Amino acid sequence: MIQPFTTEPIRRIGDDGTPIGDATPQHSPDALRALWRDMLRAREFDKKLVTLLRQGRTTFYAQASGMEATQVGIARGMRAKHDWIWPYYRDQGIGLALGIPIRDLVSQCLGSNNDLNKGRQMPHHFGDARFNFMSISSSIANQVAPAAGTAMAQKYLGTDEITICTFGDGATSEGDWHAGMNMAAVNGAPCLFICENNQWAISVPVHAQTASENIHIKARAYGMPGYYVDGNDVIAVQEVVQHVADRVRRGEGPALIECLTYRVGSHSNADADAEKFYRTRDEVEAWTSRDPIRRFEAYLDHLGQGIEADERAQLIQDTHAEIEAAVREADASGFPDWRIMFDDVYSDTPTHLRDQFELVRAEQEA
C-alpha cells in the first residue's frame, strides 16, 4: 500500500534490479519497454544538447542526467494533454515522455523561426500549449503560486483536471513555495506538488538550506499528505504519482511527493565543475552506481525481458538522428526578425510601443 510520511522512500525495484514485491501489477511488456525508451531518449537528448552548447549553437542548458526515472515516472503517472503542468527548468525528460516532439524542443533551444515560443524565451525554457505544459522560468519557485491558482480555477470550473507542479529541492526554501503550498491547501485545490530532490540547489546541499529531515515532511505544516519515493525507481515514481493524482482528482485536496534522486551533471553550463568545487568524486560515483537506466535494464533482465545490445544501440542512433534532423530543420527555418518582439503584446498597439518600434527600426536601418 502507498502511505504518506514513510521513513524510507517507497521502492519497487532494488538497486541491483531485483523486483521488490509485486513490482509490475499493471505493466505489460510493451509498457515496460516504453518506460525504458523514454528514459534512454532523455539521456541521449541531454548528451546531444550539451554538444550543441559546446559548439556555440545555444547558450544555456540544464542537464537532467541521473533524474530520468523521476521525470519519466511523473509523465507516465499524469494524464497527458488533460492535466496541466507547471514545470521547473530541468524537466525536458517530462516533456519528451509526454510526447513533445524533439523538433520543437531543439527549435526552442536554438531560437529558430520554427520555435513555438518565437525565440522570445531563454534557451531551454520551452512551453507547449498542446500538452498543457506551461512555459519554463529560471526564477526559483515562481511557478508554485501560479500552479496553485490554476488548480483553484479547475476546482471552481468543476473540471476533472488537476495541476502538477514540479520543482527542485532548492525551491522549498523560497517564499513563493510556501505561499503557493498554503494557498492550495487553504482552498482545497487539486494540485499535486512534486519535489525532484536531486540533492543540490546549484552548490548548496539540502542539509544547508533546510533543518527538516527531508522535504515531504514539510507537507504536514500545510495540512496535506507528503509521500516519499525513490526517484531512481521509475516503477515506484509512476505508481505513486498515479495513486496520489487519483486522490487529488477525487477532491481530497493537494498533496506533496518527494522524489529522491541525483543530478549527476553540473547545475547548468553556467555552473563550475561540480566535482572540483562543491561535490566529491566519491559522492558522484556512489550515485552513478545507482543509475536509473542501468537499474531498470537489470530489472528487465530479472523479468526475462532484457534489452539486447543492438536494440539499445539502435534507439540511441535513432534519437541522435532525430535531433540532428531537428537542428537542420531549425537552421533552414532561419531566425526571427527583430519585428517579432512587438507582436502579441497588446491587441491594439499603444502609442509608446509604436514609438519604440520606430526607434528600433531607425537603429536597424542606420
C-alpha positions as CSV (number, residue, x, y, z in Angstrom):
1,M,0.0,0.0,0.0
2,I,1.1,3.6,-0.7
3,Q,1.1,5.5,2.6
4,P,2.2,9.1,3.3
5,F,5.1,10.1,5.6
6,T,7.1,6.9,5.3
7,T,10.5,6.9,6.9
8,E,12.1,5.3,3.9
9,P,11.4,6.0,0.2
10,I,8.8,3.8,-1.5
11,R,10.6,1.4,-3.8
12,R,9.6,-1.3,-6.3
13,I,13.0,-2.1,-7.8
14,G,16.2,-2.8,-5.8
15,D,19.5,-1.2,-6.6
16,D,20.5,-4.4,-8.4
17,G,17.3,-4.5,-10.4
18,T,15.6,-7.2,-8.2
19,P,11.8,-6.7,-8.1
20,I,10.6,-5.7,-4.6
21,G,7.2,-7.3,-4.0
22,D,4.8,-7.3,-7.0
23,A,6.5,-4.6,-8.9
24,T,4.6,-5.0,-12.2
25,P,0.9,-5.4,-11.4
26,Q,-0.1,-3.1,-14.3
27,H,2.8,-3.0,-16.7
28,S,2.7,-5.1,-19.9
29,P,6.0,-5.9,-21.6
30,D,5.2,-3.1,-24.1
31,A,4.6,-0.6,-21.3
32,L,7.9,-1.5,-19.6
33,R,9.7,-1.1,-23.0
34,A,8.1,2.3,-23.3
35,L,9.4,3.4,-19.9
36,W,12.9,2.3,-20.9
37,R,12.7,4.1,-24.2
38,D,11.6,7.3,-22.6
39,M,14.5,7.3,-20.1
40,L,17.2,6.4,-22.7
41,R,15.9,9.1,-25.1
42,A,16.0,11.7,-22.3
43,R,19.6,10.7,-21.5
44,E,20.7,10.9,-25.1
45,F,18.9,14.2,-25.6
46,D,21.0,15.6,-22.8
47,K,24.2,14.4,-24.4
48,K,23.4,15.9,-27.8
49,L,22.2,19.2,-26.4
50,V,25.4,19.6,-24.3
51,T,27.3,19.0,-27.6
52,L,25.3,21.8,-29.3
53,L,26.0,24.0,-26.3
54,R,29.8,23.4,-26.6
55,Q,29.6,24.2,-30.3
56,G,28.1,27.6,-29.6
57,R,24.8,26.7,-31.2
58,T,22.9,27.5,-28.0
59,T,23.8,29.5,-24.9
60,F,22.1,27.7,-22.0
61,Y,21.2,24.2,-21.0
62,A,20.4,22.4,-17.7
63,Q,21.1,18.7,-17.7
64,A,18.8,16.1,-16.1
65,S,21.1,13.1,-16.4
66,G,20.5,10.8,-13.5
67,M,17.0,12.0,-13.0
68,E,15.3,10.2,-15.8
69,A,13.3,7.8,-13.7
70,T,11.8,10.7,-11.7
71,Q,10.8,12.6,-14.8
72,V,9.5,9.7,-16.9
73,G,7.6,8.4,-13.9
74,I,5.9,11.7,-13.4
75,A,4.9,12.0,-17.1
76,R,3.6,8.4,-17.2
77,G,1.7,9.0,-13.9
78,M,-0.3,12.0,-15.1
79,R,-2.8,12.3,-17.9
80,A,-1.1,13.8,-20.9
81,K,-2.9,16.6,-22.7
82,H,-5.5,16.6,-19.9
83,D,-3.8,17.6,-16.7
84,W,-1.8,20.8,-16.5
85,I,1.9,21.0,-15.5
86,W,3.9,23.9,-14.2
87,P,7.5,22.5,-14.6
88,Y,10.9,23.7,-13.5
89,Y,13.8,24.3,-15.7
90,R,15.2,20.8,-15.8
91,D,12.1,19.0,-17.0
92,Q,13.0,18.1,-20.6
93,G,12.5,14.4,-19.6
94,I,8.9,15.1,-18.7
95,G,8.3,17.0,-21.9
96,L,9.7,14.2,-24.1
97,A,7.8,11.5,-22.2
98,L,4.5,13.4,-22.6
99,G,5.1,13.5,-26.3
100,I,6.5,17.0,-27.0
101,P,8.4,16.4,-30.3
102,I,12.2,16.6,-30.2
103,R,11.9,19.0,-33.2
104,D,10.1,21.6,-31.0
105,L,12.5,21.2,-28.1
106,V,15.5,21.7,-30.3
107,S,13.9,24.6,-32.1
108,Q,13.3,26.4,-28.8
109,C,16.9,25.8,-27.6
110,L,18.2,27.3,-30.9
111,G,15.6,30.1,-31.0
112,S,14.8,29.5,-34.7
113,N,11.8,30.6,-36.7
114,N,10.0,27.4,-36.1
115,D,10.3,27.8,-32.3
116,L,6.8,27.6,-30.8
117,N,7.8,30.4,-28.4
118,K,9.1,32.6,-31.3
119,G,12.6,32.9,-29.9
120,R,11.4,35.0,-27.0
121,Q,12.5,32.8,-24.2
122,M,15.9,31.9,-22.9
123,P,17.2,28.7,-24.5
124,H,15.9,25.6,-22.8
125,H,12.8,27.4,-21.5
126,F,10.2,25.7,-23.6
127,G,6.4,25.5,-23.2
128,D,3.7,23.8,-25.2
129,A,0.0,24.6,-25.1
130,R,-0.9,21.3,-26.8
131,F,0.3,19.4,-23.8
132,N,-0.8,22.0,-21.1
133,F,2.9,22.4,-20.4
134,M,3.4,25.9,-19.1
135,S,6.4,27.9,-20.2
136,I,9.5,27.3,-18.0
137,S,11.1,30.1,-16.0
138,S,14.5,30.3,-14.3
139,S,13.2,32.2,-11.3
140,I,13.3,29.6,-8.5
141,A,9.8,28.6,-7.2
142,N,7.9,31.3,-9.2
143,Q,5.8,28.6,-10.8
144,V,4.3,27.3,-7.5
145,A,1.8,30.1,-6.8
146,P,0.5,30.2,-10.4
147,A,0.1,26.4,-10.2
148,A,-2.0,26.8,-7.1
149,G,-4.1,29.4,-8.9
150,T,-4.5,27.1,-11.9
151,A,-5.7,24.3,-9.6
152,M,-8.1,26.7,-7.9
153,A,-9.6,27.6,-11.3
154,Q,-10.0,23.9,-12.1
155,K,-11.9,23.4,-8.9
156,Y,-14.2,26.4,-9.5
157,L,-14.9,25.3,-13.0
158,G,-15.7,21.8,-11.8
159,T,-13.3,20.0,-14.2
160,D,-11.7,16.7,-13.6
161,E,-8.3,18.1,-14.5
162,I,-5.5,18.6,-11.9
163,T,-2.4,20.6,-11.9
164,I,1.1,19.1,-11.4
165,C,3.8,21.5,-10.2
166,T,7.4,20.3,-10.1
167,F,10.4,22.0,-8.6
168,G,13.9,21.2,-7.2
169,D,14.8,20.9,-3.5
170,G,16.2,24.4,-3.5
171,A,12.7,25.8,-4.3
172,T,11.4,24.7,-1.0
173,S,13.5,27.4,0.7
174,E,11.8,30.2,-1.3
175,G,8.9,32.3,-0.1
176,D,6.9,31.7,-3.3
177,W,7.0,27.9,-2.5
178,H,5.4,28.4,0.9
179,A,2.8,30.9,-0.3
180,G,1.8,28.5,-3.1
181,M,1.6,25.5,-0.9
182,N,-0.5,27.4,1.7
183,M,-2.8,28.9,-1.0
184,A,-3.5,25.4,-2.5
185,A,-4.1,23.8,0.9
186,V,-6.5,26.5,2.2
187,N,-8.5,26.4,-0.9
188,G,-8.5,22.6,-1.3
189,A,-7.1,23.0,-4.8
190,P,-6.5,19.9,-6.9
191,C,-2.7,20.5,-7.1
192,L,0.0,17.8,-6.9
193,F,3.3,19.3,-5.9
194,I,6.3,17.2,-6.8
195,C,9.9,17.9,-5.5
196,E,12.6,16.4,-7.7
197,N,15.1,16.3,-4.9
198,N,18.4,16.0,-6.7
199,Q,20.4,16.8,-3.5
200,W,21.9,20.1,-4.7
201,A,20.5,23.7,-5.2
202,I,23.3,24.7,-7.5
203,S,26.2,24.4,-5.0
204,V,24.1,24.3,-1.8
205,P,23.3,20.8,-0.3
206,V,19.9,20.0,1.1
207,H,21.2,20.0,4.7
208,A,22.5,23.5,4.4
209,Q,19.2,25.0,3.3
210,T,16.6,23.2,5.5
211,A,16.6,21.8,9.0
212,S,13.8,19.4,8.1
213,E,14.8,15.7,8.0
214,N,13.5,15.6,4.4
215,I,11.3,17.6,2.0
216,H,8.0,15.6,2.1
217,I,7.7,16.1,5.9
218,K,7.0,19.8,5.2
219,A,3.6,18.9,3.9
220,R,2.4,18.4,7.5
221,A,2.6,22.2,8.1
222,Y,0.0,22.7,5.3
223,G,-2.4,20.0,6.3
224,M,-1.7,17.8,3.3
225,P,-0.1,14.4,2.9
226,G,3.5,14.0,1.9
227,Y,4.8,11.0,0.1
228,Y,8.4,9.8,-0.2
229,V,9.5,7.8,-3.2
230,D,12.8,6.5,-4.6
231,G,13.3,8.8,-7.6
232,N,15.6,6.4,-9.3
233,D,12.9,3.8,-9.5
234,V,10.7,4.6,-12.4
235,I,8.0,2.0,-11.5
236,A,7.7,3.4,-8.0
237,V,7.5,7.0,-9.2
238,Q,4.8,6.2,-11.7
239,E,2.8,4.2,-9.2
240,V,3.0,6.9,-6.5
241,V,2.2,9.7,-8.9
242,Q,-0.8,7.8,-10.3
243,H,-2.1,7.0,-6.8
244,V,-1.7,10.5,-5.4
245,A,-3.0,12.1,-8.6
246,D,-6.2,10.0,-8.3
247,R,-6.5,11.1,-4.7
248,V,-6.2,14.8,-5.7
249,R,-8.6,14.3,-8.6
250,R,-11.2,12.9,-6.2
251,G,-11.3,16.3,-4.5
252,E,-9.3,15.3,-1.4
253,G,-7.1,18.3,-1.6
254,P,-3.5,18.9,-2.6
255,A,-0.5,16.7,-1.8
256,L,3.3,16.7,-1.9
257,I,5.6,14.0,-3.3
258,E,9.3,14.0,-2.8
259,C,11.3,12.0,-5.4
260,L,14.8,11.3,-4.0
261,T,17.2,11.3,-7.0
262,Y,20.5,12.9,-8.0
263,R,21.8,15.4,-10.6
264,V,24.9,13.7,-12.0
265,G,26.0,16.6,-14.2
266,S,26.5,20.3,-13.4
267,H,23.7,22.5,-12.4
268,S,23.8,24.2,-15.8
269,N,26.5,25.3,-18.3
270,A,26.9,28.4,-16.1
271,D,27.9,26.1,-13.2
272,A,31.6,25.4,-12.5
273,D,32.9,21.8,-12.5
274,A,30.9,20.4,-9.6
275,E,33.4,17.8,-8.5
276,K,36.2,20.3,-8.2
277,F,34.3,22.9,-6.2
278,Y,31.4,21.6,-4.1
279,R,30.9,17.8,-4.6
280,T,33.3,14.9,-4.0
281,R,34.0,12.4,-6.7
282,D,33.1,9.6,-4.3
283,E,29.6,11.1,-3.9
284,V,29.0,11.4,-7.6
285,E,30.3,7.9,-8.2
286,A,28.1,6.5,-5.5
287,W,25.0,7.9,-7.1
288,T,26.2,7.0,-10.6
289,S,26.3,3.4,-9.5
290,R,22.6,3.7,-8.8
291,D,22.0,4.9,-12.4
292,P,18.2,4.6,-13.0
293,I,18.5,3.4,-16.6
294,R,21.0,0.6,-15.9
295,R,18.9,-0.3,-12.8
296,F,15.8,-0.6,-15.0
297,E,17.6,-2.6,-17.6
298,A,18.7,-5.0,-14.8
299,Y,15.1,-5.2,-13.7
300,L,14.0,-6.2,-17.2
301,D,16.7,-8.9,-17.2
302,H,15.1,-10.3,-14.0
303,L,11.8,-10.4,-15.7
304,G,13.3,-12.2,-18.7
305,Q,12.7,-9.1,-20.9
306,G,16.3,-8.0,-21.2
307,I,17.5,-5.3,-23.6
308,E,19.8,-6.6,-26.4
309,A,22.9,-4.6,-27.3
310,D,21.7,-3.9,-30.8
311,E,18.3,-2.7,-29.6
312,R,19.9,-0.2,-27.3
313,A,22.3,0.9,-30.0
314,Q,19.5,1.4,-32.5
315,L,17.5,3.5,-30.1
316,I,20.5,5.7,-29.4
317,Q,21.2,6.1,-33.1
318,D,17.6,6.9,-33.9
319,T,17.4,9.5,-31.2
320,H,20.6,11.2,-32.4
321,A,19.4,11.2,-35.9
322,E,16.1,12.8,-34.9
323,I,18.0,15.5,-33.0
324,E,20.3,16.1,-35.9
325,A,17.4,16.4,-38.3
326,A,15.7,18.9,-36.0
327,V,18.9,21.0,-36.0
328,R,19.0,21.0,-39.8
329,E,15.3,22.0,-39.9
330,A,15.8,24.8,-37.4
331,D,18.7,26.1,-39.4
332,A,16.7,26.0,-42.6
333,S,13.9,28.0,-41.0
334,G,16.2,30.9,-40.2
335,F,15.9,33.1,-37.1
336,P,13.1,35.5,-36.1
337,D,13.2,39.1,-37.4
338,W,13.5,41.8,-34.8
339,R,10.0,43.0,-35.5
340,I,8.5,39.9,-33.9
341,M,9.3,41.2,-30.4
342,F,6.5,43.8,-30.9
343,D,3.9,41.1,-31.7
344,D,1.4,39.5,-29.3
345,V,2.0,42.2,-26.6
346,Y,-1.3,44.1,-27.0
347,S,-4.4,43.5,-29.1
348,D,-4.2,47.2,-30.2
349,T,-0.6,48.6,-30.3
350,P,-0.4,51.6,-27.9
351,T,1.5,54.8,-28.8
352,H,4.5,54.1,-26.7
353,L,5.1,50.7,-28.3
354,R,4.8,52.2,-31.8
355,D,7.4,54.8,-30.8
356,Q,9.7,52.1,-29.6
357,F,9.2,50.2,-32.9
358,E,10.2,53.3,-34.9
359,L,13.2,53.8,-32.6
360,V,14.5,50.2,-33.2
361,R,13.7,50.4,-36.9
362,A,15.8,53.6,-37.3
363,E,18.7,51.9,-35.5
364,Q,18.4,48.9,-37.7
365,E,18.4,51.0,-40.8
366,A,21.2,53.3,-39.7
